[in-house]
């Protein structure tokens, strides 16, 4: 991610807020990705069925680093593309990160950060 991309996401965070979560990428041996993800990666996020039945897109930024490999854990910032379609979320909510129907990551929501404006 270059400086221009980072500036774009920082502006989005100020205007729309974001969701912080602890993400663990599923290992390749467990059926996860074969390669790493990078800040700016866009994934599909799934919710527990009792919370919300649909999945929604949301790019992410990895805090303190630019890359995350299968099996690793990091704090990420999720940026729902269409926030109005996401259900209301709160701390402790588990989220699945999907590529198609394949679950490639498991996240737990840490906090919802409100917009600055």
Residue pairs with C-beta under 8 A, 6 or more apart in sequence:
1 38
1 39
1 40
1 61
1 66
5 40
6 39
9 40
9 59
9 61
9 77
9 79
12 18
12 79
13 77
13 79
13 113
13 115
13 116
14 115
14 116
14 117
15 115
15 116
15 117
16 79
16 83
16 115
17 112
17 113
17 114
17 115
18 77
18 78
18 79
18 113
19 58
19 77
19 78
19 79
19 80
19 89
19 109
19 111
19 112
19 113
20 63
20 75
20 76
20 77
20 78
20 109
20 110
20 111
20 112
20 113
21 75
21 76
21 78
21 95
21 107
21 108
21 109
21 110
22 73
22 74
22 75
22 76
22 107
22 108
22 110
23 60
23 68
23 73
23 74
23 75
23 76
23 97
23 105
23 106
23 107
24 71
24 72
24 73
24 105
24 106
24 107
25 32
25 33
25 36
25 37
25 68
25 69
25 70
25 71
25 72
25 73
25 97
25 104
25 105
26 32
26 33
26 70
26 71
26 103
26 104
26 105
26 106
27 70
27 71
28 34
28 70
28 71
31 102
31 103
32 70
32 71
32 102
32 103
32 104
32 105
33 70
33 99
33 104
34 70
35 69
35 70
36 67
36 68
36 69
36 70
37 43
37 60
37 62
37 67
37 68
38 62
38 66
38 67
38 68
39 60
39 61
39 62
39 66
39 67
40 59
40 60
40 61
41 59
41 60
42 57
42 58
42 59
42 60
42 81
43 57
43 58
43 59
43 60
43 97
43 98
43 99
43 104
43 105
44 55
44 56
44 57
44 97
44 98
44 99
44 100
45 55
45 56
45 57
45 58
45 78
45 80
45 95
45 96
45 97
45 98
45 107
46 55
46 95
46 96
46 97
46 98
46 103
47 53
47 54
47 55
47 87
47 89
47 93
47 95
47 96
48 93
48 94
51 87
51 93
52 86
52 87
54 85
55 98
56 80
56 81
56 82
56 85
56 86
57 80
57 81
57 82
58 78
58 79
58 80
58 81
58 86
59 78
59 79
59 81
60 76
60 77
60 78
60 79
61 76
61 77
61 79
62 68
62 74
62 75
62 76
63 74
63 75
63 76
63 77
64 74
64 75
65 74
68 74
68 76
75 110
76 107
77 113
78 95
78 107
80 86
89 109
89 112
90 109
90 112
91 109
91 110
91 111
91 112
92 108
92 109
93 108
93 109
94 106
94 107
94 108
94 109
95 106
95 107
95 108
95 109
96 103
96 105
96 106
96 107
97 103
97 104
97 105
97 106
97 107
98 104
